[in-house]
């Protein structure tokens, strides 16, 4: 039961609230006033689209009122309230949905809300469109459908199309099973393969046992081989040690032969030569120190001569710079104070005269002179102004002359100050040069005194004598070094001879302590080679047996895989055969179910349809409308046919006139609502669109016959004002206001 619909910025409605009541509700208004937008709002609130409307293919943004950014639709039915919004976002739109029950939020999001509404209504939007909701084109066109289309419509309404879908799927499954059963598995082939698999398993067990026995033998032989190897390694190490000691003894004996003629050396002879070398080294160091000291004195004398020459050149340069200085005489200072006083006095006199002149000009019209205090007349004022102007001119001329004189003297004074600064700089430069010259002369005097203490000829004589003495000492030192080296070499050879003799004695003792038996070594070597040959032969046998075992295992796995695949295929085919039998039973049941369902539909519709026809048209010419399910032709097969009786005989419903046909469809709609919906609701949009005036009047009379028990809530949308006169529980009038693109729909409830 729909209670309330709120439309905000929805199509032509800016903000409209529609309140519905149980029973018959009429929505009336002229074409284009916004009537259909109301039922489209109901459909949109329930299912989130406008299916069945000419606006179904429109961009969702065009559902929003012109110039607005968001549209909102709120629908209250039973204890539920659904809210849907469309928002503009960039070039597209975004949808929102919420569902409440008694004010409590149940779900958000279009998908979740749609699922809950489907559960609440007990039908999807397709069934709702065919049964509870009739668009402008659906009511008048139902009887114009072909038998096949009518069959599809009713099958969909009563969910028989699902039985048909299940039947098609069942037949498809049977066909696919038949394709998989084209090559059945032979049980005999499965038995033979199982026998071969058992033989291979027995052979595999035997090979594993043989391989295990070989592994035990191989392990025992490996232990014996390891033991023989340890013995051989020990004997081999003894042999290597003995041969190494013998070889070393032979090498040392050969080396000792080279020292047979070497006589012993006394250590005292070495010490005597070392002492002589130490004494010579000290003497050479002393003489080298003296020679170095004389070299330093010679270098110092040369440095003093170079400094003397440097300071002499510096003295000449400073004397030349002093002689080139041109210092001007000190100028006589200029006094500008008297002239400044005269200028100040002239400026004061000028200001005084100028002030008197201004007073005379301002004193015109007065009786006394502001300067001398005598009575005023025009001649006196003119004379006084002339005298004052003459004095001002003379005074200004004198002031300009004195000012020119002052500027000239000021320029001369600035020149004197510049010359005075330059003279001071030159005097400072002279003082600095004189000070530097005095320092240079002092340095020259000190250098001359130092040079007097040196004798260059004496230094050269001493240097020559020291060079000769040093050469003699160095030659003597070199001869002693050669002699010491020879003695050291002989001493080293003597020590090596002593060391070799000691080593040979030790080696002889070691050879006696490490006896070696060649026969024992050869026997151990032969035993090791025999064991190794046996081990390699056993390894070859083990490898061959292992390869055979692996090949047998591969064969077993292959046959096991073949058997498993064949067994699975056999079991699969058994299951498919059983499944096919079950599907055939289902196929027969579905075919029977479709037939029985259609017979039940005919029975139920024929039970209620005459009653609704009698309620809508109690005094009509036609009576007893009914439905038949019969064979049509080879193409269509069986289909539904609608009939009605008249005094002239049985007549197909599609042959009725427009008004009678509308009443027939309306009675059929009420029958379907009764049979299919737990919600006693019927919405008809423009049911009079194809009716003439007489048919519209007949429809109004038929609506008057309906009671609330027959249809719980009946909503009709029309532009025919004649229907307004029928017996309605609520009339909702829709009009459009505004101008141009700013037109909007309004709702008024009666």
C-alpha positions in Angstrom: 0.0 0.0 0.0 1.6 3.3 -1.2 1.1 6.1 1.4 3.3 9.0 0.3 5.5 10.1 -2.6 7.9 13.1 -2.4 9.5 14.4 -5.5 12.3 17.0 -5.3 13.8 18.3 -8.6 12.4 15.2 -10.3 11.7 15.9 -14.0 9.2 18.8 -14.1 8.5 18.6 -10.3 10.5 21.1 -8.3 9.0 19.9 -5.0 5.8 17.9 -4.9 4.3 15.8 -2.2 1.6 13.3 -3.2 -0.5 11.5 -0.4 -2.3 8.3 -1.5 -5.2 6.5 0.3 -6.6 3.0 0.2 -9.1 2.5 -2.6 -9.3 4.5 -5.8 -6.9 7.3 -6.5 -7.1 9.5 -9.6 -4.1 11.6 -10.9 -5.6 14.0 -13.4 -4.1 16.8 -15.5 -3.6 18.1 -19.0 -1.0 16.6 -21.3 2.5 17.7 -20.3 1.5 18.7 -16.8 3.7 16.1 -15.1 1.2 13.3 -14.3 3.3 10.4 -15.7 6.4 11.8 -13.8 4.5 10.8 -10.6 4.2 7.1 -11.5 7.6 7.1 -13.0 8.8 8.4 -9.6 7.1 5.4 -7.9 8.7 3.0 -10.3 12.1 4.7 -9.9 11.9 4.6 -6.1 11.1 0.9 -6.2 13.5 -0.3 -8.9 16.0 2.5 -9.6 15.0 3.1 -13.3 12.1 4.2 -15.4 11.4 1.0 -17.5 8.3 1.0 -19.6 8.5 4.8 -20.2 9.6 6.7 -23.2 12.3 8.1 -20.9 13.9 4.7 -20.4 16.7 5.4 -22.8 17.4 9.0 -21.6 20.6 10.0 -19.8 19.9 9.9 -16.1 21.1 13.5 -15.8 18.0 14.6 -17.8 15.8 13.1 -15.0 17.0 16.0 -12.8 15.0 19.2 -12.9 16.5 21.9 -15.2 19.2 23.9 -13.6 19.5 21.7 -10.5 22.3 19.5 -9.3 20.4 16.7 -7.6 17.0 15.0 -7.8 15.4 13.1 -4.8 12.5 10.7 -4.7 11.0 9.5 -1.4 8.4 6.7 -1.4 6.6 5.4 1.7 4.7 2.1 1.4 3.5 -0.1 4.3 6.1 0.4 7.1 8.9 1.1 4.7 10.5 4.3 3.3 12.9 4.2 0.3 15.0 7.3 -0.7 16.8 7.5 -4.0 18.9 10.4 -5.3 20.6 11.3 -8.6 23.6 13.7 -8.4 25.4 15.4 -11.3 29.2 14.7 -11.1 31.3 16.0 -14.0 29.9 14.7 -17.3 28.0 11.9 -15.6 25.8 11.1 -12.6 26.0 9.3 -9.3 23.1 7.4 -7.7 22.4 6.8 -4.0 19.7 4.6 -2.4 18.6 4.1 1.3 15.8 1.9 2.7 14.2 2.4 6.2 11.6 0.5 8.2 9.8 2.5 10.9 12.5 5.1 10.7 15.4 2.7 11.2 17.9 2.3 8.4 17.9 -1.2 6.8 20.2 -0.9 3.9 22.2 1.6 1.7 23.4 1.3 -1.9 21.4 0.5 -5.0 22.3 -3.2 -5.1 21.4 -4.0 -1.4 18.2 -1.8 -1.5 17.0 -3.5 -4.8 17.5 -6.9 -3.2 15.4 -6.1 -0.1 12.6 -4.5 -2.1 12.4 -7.6 -4.3 12.1 -9.6 -1.1 9.4 -7.2 0.3 7.3 -7.1 -2.9 7.7 -10.8 -3.7 8.2 -10.1 -7.4 10.8 -8.6 -9.7 10.3 -5.5 -11.7 9.4 -7.5 -14.9 6.4 -9.1 -13.2 5.6 -5.7 -11.5 5.6 -4.1 -14.9 3.2 -6.7 -16.5 0.8 -7.1 -13.5 0.7 -4.2 -11.1 1.9 -1.4 -13.4 0.4 -0.5 -16.8 2.2 2.1 -18.9 0.5 4.2 -21.5 1.1 1.6 -24.2 0.7 -1.6 -22.2 -3.0 -1.6 -21.4 -4.3 -1.0 -24.9 -1.8 -3.2 -26.7 -2.1 -6.4 -24.6 -4.9 -8.0 -26.7 -3.1 -6.8 -29.9 -0.2 -9.1 -29.2 0.3 -12.3 -31.2 -0.6 -15.6 -29.4 3.1 -16.3 -29.0 3.7 -12.9 -27.4 0.7 -13.4 -25.1 2.0 -16.8 -24.1 5.4 -15.3 -23.3 3.8 -12.5 -21.3 1.6 -14.9 -19.2 4.4 -17.5 -18.9 6.7 -14.8 -17.5 4.0 -13.5 -15.1 3.4 -17.0 -13.7 7.1 -17.9 -13.8 6.4 -20.7 -16.4 9.2 -19.3 -18.5 11.5 -20.6 -15.8 10.2 -24.1 -16.3 10.8 -23.7 -20.0 14.4 -22.5 -19.2 15.0 -25.4 -16.9 13.7 -27.8 -19.6 16.0 -26.3 -22.2 18.9 -26.6 -19.8 18.0 -30.2 -19.0 17.8 -31.2 -22.7 21.2 -29.4 -23.2 22.7 -31.4 -20.3 21.3 -34.7 -21.8 22.8 -33.8 -25.2 26.2 -33.1 -23.6 26.1 -36.4 -21.7 25.2 -38.3 -24.9 28.3 -36.8 -26.5 30.5 -38.0 -23.6 29.0 -41.5 -23.8 29.9 -42.1 -27.5 33.0 -44.2 -26.6 32.1 -46.5 -23.6 34.8 -48.2 -21.6 35.1 -52.1 -22.1 35.1 -53.8 -18.6 37.3 -56.6 -20.1 40.0 -54.1 -21.1 39.9 -52.7 -17.6 40.3 -56.3 -16.1 43.3 -57.1 -18.4 45.0 -53.8 -17.5 44.5 -54.6 -13.8 46.1 -58.1 -14.3 49.2 -56.5 -16.0 49.5 -54.0 -13.2 49.6 -56.8 -10.6 52.3 -58.6 -12.6 54.4 -55.5 -12.7 53.9 -54.9 -9.0 55.2 -58.5 -8.2 58.2 -58.0 -10.5 58.9 -54.6 -8.8 58.8 -56.3 -5.3 61.4 -58.9 -6.4 63.7 -56.3 -7.8 63.6 -54.3 -4.6 64.5 -57.4 -2.6 67.5 -58.1 -4.8 68.6 -54.5 -4.7 68.4 -54.5 -0.9 70.7 -57.6 -0.7 73.2 -55.9 -3.1 73.1 -52.8 -0.9 74.1 -54.9 2.2 76.9 -56.6 0.3 78.1 -53.2 -1.0 78.1 -51.8 2.5 80.2 -54.7 3.9 82.6 -54.5 1.0 82.9 -50.7 1.5 83.8 -51.2 5.1 86.6 -53.7 4.2 87.8 -51.3 1.5 87.9 -48.4 3.9 89.9 -50.5 6.4 92.4 -51.6 3.7 92.7 -48.0 2.6 93.6 -46.9 6.1 96.3 -49.6 6.4 97.7 -48.7 3.0 97.7 -45.0 3.8 99.7 -45.7 7.1 102.3 -47.8 5.2 102.5 -45.3 2.4 103.2 -42.5 4.9 105.9 -44.7 6.5 107.5 -45.2 3.1 107.2 -41.5 2.2 108.8 -40.5 5.5 111.7 -43.0 5.1 112.4 -41.9 1.5 112.2 -38.2 2.5 114.8 -38.8 5.3 117.1 -40.8 3.0 116.9 -38.2 0.3 117.6 -35.4 2.7 120.6 -37.3 4.1 122.0 -37.7 0.6 121.6 -34.0 -0.2 123.2 -32.9 3.1 126.2 -35.3 2.5 126.7 -33.9 -1.0 126.6 -30.3 0.4 129.1 -31.2 3.2 131.7 -32.4 0.5 132.0 -28.7 -0.5 133.2 -27.7 3.0 136.0 -30.4 3.5 139.0 -28.0 2.8 137.5 -25.1 5.0 139.9 -24.3 8.0 138.5 -22.9 11.3 138.4 -19.1 11.9 139.3 -17.3 15.2 136.6 -14.9 16.5 139.4 -12.5 17.9 140.4 -11.6 14.3 136.8 -10.5 13.5 136.5 -8.4 16.6 139.9 -6.6 15.9 138.7 -5.6 12.4 135.3 -4.4 13.8 137.0 -2.2 16.4 139.2 -0.6 13.7 136.2 0.1 11.6 134.4 1.7 14.5 137.4 4.0 15.2 137.6 5.0 11.6 133.9 5.7 11.5 134.2 8.1 14.4 137.2 9.9 12.9 135.3 10.3 9.6 132.2 11.7 11.4 134.4 14.3 13.2 136.1 15.4 10.0 132.8 15.6 8.2 131.4 17.8 11.0 134.3 20.2 10.7 133.9 20.3 6.9 130.2 21.0 7.2 130.9 23.9 9.6 133.3 25.5 7.2 130.9 25.1 4.3 128.2 26.9 6.5 130.7 29.8 7.2 131.4 30.0 3.4 127.7 30.1 2.6 127.1 32.7 5.4 129.8 34.9 3.9 128.2 34.6 0.4 124.8 35.5 1.9 126.2 38.6 3.7 127.7 39.8 0.4 124.3 39.4 -1.4 122.5 41.3 1.5 125.1 44.1 1.3 124.5 44.5 -2.4 120.7 44.4 -1.9 120.8 47.2 0.8 123.2 49.3 -1.3 120.7 49.3 -4.2 117.8 50.0 -1.8 119.8 53.0 -0.4 120.3 54.5 -3.9 116.6 54.0 -4.7 115.5 55.8 -1.5 117.9 58.7 -2.1 116.6 59.1 -5.6 113.0 59.2 -4.4 113.8 61.9 -1.8 115.5 64.0 -4.4 112.5 63.8 -6.7 110.0 65.0 -4.0 108.6 68.6 -4.9 107.0 70.0 -1.7 105.2 73.4 -2.3 105.5 76.3 0.3 102.7 76.6 2.8 100.0 79.2 1.5 98.7 82.3 3.4 95.3 81.4 4.9 92.1 83.3 3.7 89.6 84.9 6.2 86.0 84.9 5.0 84.3 86.0 8.3 84.2 89.7 7.5 82.7 89.2 4.1 80.1 86.7 5.6 79.2 89.4 8.2 78.6 92.0 5.5 76.4 89.6 3.5 74.3 88.9 6.6 73.9 92.7 7.3 72.8 93.3 3.7 70.3 90.5 3.9 68.9 91.9 7.1 68.6 95.4 5.6 66.9 93.9 2.5 64.3 92.1 4.6 63.6 95.2 6.6 63.1 97.4 3.5 60.9 94.6 1.9 58.8 94.5 5.1 58.3 98.3 5.0 57.3 98.1 1.4 54.6 95.5 2.2 53.3 97.6 5.1 53.0 100.6 2.7 51.1 98.5 0.2 48.8 97.1 2.9 48.4 100.6 4.5 46.5 102.2 1.5 43.3 103.7 2.8 44.8 104.4 6.3 45.3 108.0 7.6 48.9 107.7 9.0 52.1 106.3 7.4 53.1 103.0 8.8 56.8 103.9 8.3 57.2 107.5 9.5 53.8 108.0 11.2 52.9 111.2 9.2 49.5 111.7 7.6 49.0 109.8 4.4 48.0 111.0 1.0 48.3 109.2 -2.4 51.4 111.2 -3.5 53.2 110.4 -0.3 52.4 106.7 -0.6 53.6 106.7 -4.3 56.8 108.5 -3.4 57.5 106.2 -0.4 57.0 103.1 -2.6 59.4 104.4 -5.2 62.1 105.2 -2.6 61.8 101.8 -1.0 62.0 100.0 -4.4 65.1 102.1 -5.3 66.7 101.2 -2.0 65.8 97.5 -2.4 67.3 97.5 -6.0 70.6 99.2 -4.8 70.8 96.9 -1.8 70.2 93.8 -4.0 72.9 94.9 -6.5 75.4 95.4 -3.6 74.5 92.1 -2.1 75.0 90.2 -5.5 78.4 91.8 -5.9 79.5 90.8 -2.4 78.0 87.3 -2.9 80.1 86.9 -6.1 83.2 88.1 -4.3 82.4 85.6 -1.5 82.0 82.7 -3.9 85.3 83.5 -5.6 87.1 83.6 -2.2 85.4 80.4 -1.2 86.7 78.7 -4.4 90.2 79.9 -3.6 89.9 78.6 -0.1 88.9 75.1 -1.3 91.9 75.1 -3.7 94.2 76.1 -0.8 92.7 73.3 1.3 93.4 70.8 -1.5 97.0 72.0 -1.9 97.4 71.9 1.9 96.3 68.2 1.9 98.7 67.3 -1.0 101.6 69.1 0.9 100.8 67.2 4.0 100.8 63.9 2.0 104.2 64.8 0.4 105.7 65.7 3.8 104.5 62.4 5.3 106.0 60.6 2.2 109.3 62.4 2.8 109.3 61.5 6.5 108.6 57.8 5.6 111.4 57.7 3.0 113.9 59.3 5.4 113.0 56.8 8.1 113.5 53.8 5.6 116.8 55.3 4.4 118.1 55.5 8.0 117.1 51.8 8.6 118.9 50.7 5.3 122.1 52.7 6.3 122.0 51.1 9.7 121.8 47.6 8.1 124.7 48.4 5.7 126.8 49.4 8.7 126.0 46.2 10.5 126.8 44.0 7.4 130.1 45.7 6.9 131.1 45.0 10.5 130.1 41.3 10.1 132.1 40.9 6.9 135.3 42.2 8.6 135.2 39.1 10.8 135.4 36.7 7.8 138.6 35.5 6.0 137.6 33.8 2.7 141.1 32.6 1.8 141.6 30.9 5.1 138.2 29.1 4.8 139.1 27.8 1.4 142.5 26.5 2.6 141.0 24.6 5.5 138.3 23.1 3.3 140.8 21.7 0.8 142.9 20.1 3.6 139.8 18.5 5.2 138.6 17.1 1.8 142.0 15.3 1.3 142.0 13.9 4.9 138.4 12.7 4.5 139.2 10.9 1.2 142.2 9.1 2.9 140.0 7.9 5.8 137.2 6.7 3.6 139.6 4.7 1.4 141.0 3.0 4.5 137.5 2.3 5.8 136.5 0.7 2.5 139.5 -1.7 2.6 138.7 -2.8 6.1 135.0 -3.3 5.1 136.1 -5.6 2.3 138.3 -7.6 4.6 135.5 -7.9 7.2 133.1 -9.1 4.6 135.5 -11.8 3.5 136.0 -13.0 7.1 132.2 -12.9 7.7 131.6 -15.1 4.6 134.2 -17.6 5.8 132.7 -17.6 9.3 129.2 -18.2 7.8 130.5 -21.2 5.8 132.2 -22.6 8.8 129.0 -22.3 10.8 127.0 -24.0 8.0 129.5 -26.9 8.0 129.0 -27.3 11.7 125.2 -27.3 11.2 125.3 -29.9 8.4 127.4 -32.3 10.5 124.9 -32.0 13.3 121.9 -32.5 10.9 123.5 -35.7 9.4 124.0 -37.1 12.9 120.3 -36.5 13.7 119.1 -38.0 10.4 121.1 -41.2 10.9 119.4 -41.6 14.3 115.9 -41.0 12.7 116.5 -43.6 10.0 117.5 -46.2 12.6 114.3 -45.4 14.6 111.9 -45.7 11.5 112.4 -49.1 9.8 110.6 -49.7 6.5 109.5 -53.1 5.1 108.9 -53.0 1.3 107.2 -56.5 1.2 104.6 -55.6 3.8 103.7 -52.5 1.7 103.4 -54.4 -1.5 101.0 -57.0 0.1 98.8 -54.2 1.5 98.7 -52.5 -1.9 97.7 -55.7 -3.7 94.9 -56.4 -1.1 93.5 -52.9 -1.6 93.4 -53.2 -5.4 91.6 -56.6 -5.2 88.9 -55.1 -2.8 88.5 -52.1 -5.0 88.0 -54.3 -8.1 85.3 -56.3 -6.3 83.6 -53.1 -5.2 83.5 -51.6 -8.7 82.1 -54.9 -10.1 79.4 -54.8 -7.4 78.7 -51.2 -8.2 78.1 -52.0 -11.8 75.7 -54.8 -10.9 74.0 -52.5 -8.4 73.6 -49.7 -11.0 72.3 -52.1 -13.7 69.7 -53.5 -11.2 68.7 -50.0 -10.1 68.2 -48.9 -13.7 66.0 -52.0 -14.2 64.1 -51.2 -11.1 63.5 -47.6 -12.2 62.4 -48.7 -15.7 60.0 -51.2 -14.0 58.7 -48.5 -11.6 58.1 -46.2 -14.6 56.3 -49.0 -16.4 54.2 -49.6 -13.2 53.4 -45.9 -12.9 52.4 -45.7 -16.5 50.2 -48.8 -16.2 48.8 -47.5 -12.9 48.0 -44.1 -14.5 46.4 -45.8 -17.5 44.4 -48.0 -15.2 43.4 -45.0 -13.0 42.3 -43.0 -16.0 40.4 -45.9 -17.5 38.8 -46.6 -14.1 37.9 -43.0 -13.6 36.4 -42.8 -17.1 34.4 -46.0 -16.4 33.1 -44.6 -13.1 32.4 -41.3 -14.8 30.4 -43.0 -17.6 28.5 -45.0 -14.9 27.7 -41.7 -13.1 26.7 -40.0 -16.4 24.5 -42.9 -17.3 22.7 -42.7 -14.0 22.6 -38.9 -14.3 21.1 -39.2 -17.8 18.4 -41.4 -16.5 17.6 -38.9 -13.7 17.6 -36.0 -16.1 15.2 -37.8 -18.4 12.8 -38.2 -15.5 13.3 -34.4 -14.7 12.7 -33.6 -18.4 9.4 -35.5 -18.4 8.4 -33.9 -15.1 9.2 -30.4 -16.5 7.2 -31.0 -19.7 4.3 -32.3 -17.6 4.7 -29.4 -15.1 4.5 -26.8 -17.9 1.4 -28.4 -19.3 -0.2 -28.7 -15.9 0.8 -25.1 -14.9 -0.8 -23.7 -18.1 -4.0 -25.8 -17.4 -4.0 -24.4 -13.8 -3.6 -20.8 -15.2 -6.5 -21.3 -17.5 -8.6 -22.7 -14.6 -7.7 -19.9 -12.2 -8.2 -17.1 -14.7 -11.5 -18.5 -15.8 -12.6 -18.7 -12.2 -11.9 -14.9 -11.4 -12.1 -13.2 -14.8 -16.0 -13.4 -15.2 -16.5 -12.0 -11.7 -14.3 -9.0 -12.4 -16.0 -8.5 -15.8 -19.4 -8.6 -14.1 -18.2 -6.0 -11.6 -16.9 -3.7 -14.3 -19.7 -4.2 -16.9 -22.8 -5.7 -15.2 -25.2 -4.7 -17.9 -23.0 -5.2 -21.0 -23.9 -7.0 -24.1 -20.9 -9.5 -23.7 -20.8 -12.1 -21.0 -18.5 -14.8 -19.6 -15.0 -13.8 -20.7 -12.6 -16.8 -20.5 -9.2 -18.1 -21.5 -8.3 -21.2 -23.5 -5.0 -23.0 -24.1 -5.1 -24.7 -27.5 -3.1 -25.7 -30.5 -2.6 -22.8 -33.0 -0.3 -24.0 -35.7 3.1 -25.7 -36.3 5.1 -22.6 -35.8 3.4 -21.4 -32.6 2.3 -24.7 -31.3 0.0 -24.4 -28.3 -0.9 -20.9 -27.0 -3.4 -18.9 -25.0 -6.6 -17.5 -26.7 -9.0 -15.0 -25.0 -12.7 -15.3 -25.7 -16.0 -13.8 -24.6 -19.6 -14.9 -25.3 -22.3 -12.8 -27.0 -25.9 -13.6 -28.1 -24.5 -14.3 -31.5 -21.9 -16.8 -30.3 -18.3 -17.0 -29.1 -16.0 -14.1 -30.0 -12.3 -13.6 -29.7 -11.4 -10.7 -27.3 -9.2 -9.0 -29.8 -12.3 -8.4 -32.0 -13.9 -6.2 -29.3 -14.2 -2.4 -29.7 -11.8 -0.1 -28.0 -13.9 0.5 -24.9 -14.9 -3.1 -24.5 -11.3 -4.2 -25.1 -10.1 -1.8 -22.4 -12.6 -3.2 -19.9 -11.6 -6.7 -20.8 -7.9 -6.0 -20.2 -8.8 -4.1 -17.0 -10.7 -7.2 -15.7 -7.8 -9.4 -16.8 -5.3 -7.1 -14.9 -7.5 -7.3 -11.7 -7.6 -11.1 -12.1 -3.8 -11.3 -12.4 -3.3 -9.0 -9.4 -5.6 -11.3 -7.4 -3.7 -14.4 -8.5 0.0 -13.2 -8.5 0.4 -10.4 -6.0 0.3 -10.4 -2.2 0.0 -6.6 -2.6 -3.5 -5.6 -3.9 -2.3 -2.7 -6.0 -2.9 -1.7 -9.6 -1.4 1.4 -11.4 -2.8 2.4 -14.8 -1.1 5.2 -16.8 -3.5 6.8 -19.4 -5.8 3.8 -19.9 -8.1 6.1 -22.0 -5.4 7.1 -24.5 -7.0 5.0 -27.3 -10.6 5.3 -26.3 -13.4 7.4 -27.7 -15.7 9.4 -25.5 -18.2 6.7 -25.2 -15.5 4.2 -24.1 -14.1 6.7 -21.6 -17.6 7.1 -20.1 -17.9 3.3 -20.0 -14.5 3.0 -18.2 -15.7 5.6 -15.6 -18.8 3.7 -15.0 -16.8 0.5 -14.6 -14.4 2.1 -12.1 -17.5 3.2 -10.1 -18.4 -0.5 -9.8 -15.0 -1.4 -8.2 -14.9 -1.9 -4.4 -11.9 -1.7 -2.0 -12.2 -5.5 -1.4 -11.7 -6.1 -5.2 -8.7 -3.8 -5.4 -7.0 -2.6 -2.3 -5.4 0.4 -4.0 -6.1 1.5 -7.5 -4.2 4.4 -9.1 -5.2 5.8 -12.4 -3.4 8.6 -14.4 -5.4 10.4 -17.1 -6.0 13.7 -18.8 -9.7 13.0 -19.4 -11.6 15.4 -17.2 -14.8 13.2 -17.6 -13.2 10.5 -15.4 -13.0 13.1 -12.6 -16.8 12.7 -12.1 -16.4 9.0 -11.2 -16.5 7.8 -7.6 -12.9 8.4 -6.4 -11.6 8.1 -2.9 -8.9 10.7 -3.7 -8.3 13.1 -6.6 -4.8 14.5 -7.2 -4.8 17.3 -9.8 -1.4 18.1 -11.5 -0.8 21.5 -13.2 2.2 23.3 -14.6 3.3 26.8 -13.7 6.1 29.2 -14.7 7.4 30.3 -18.1 10.0 29.1 -20.6 12.6 26.7 -19.1 11.5 27.6 -15.6 8.2 25.8 -15.8 7.5 23.3 -13.0 4.7 21.0 -11.9 2.5 21.4 -8.9 0.2 19.0 -7.1 -3.2 19.7 -5.5 -5.1 17.1 -3.5 -8.9 16.9 -3.2 
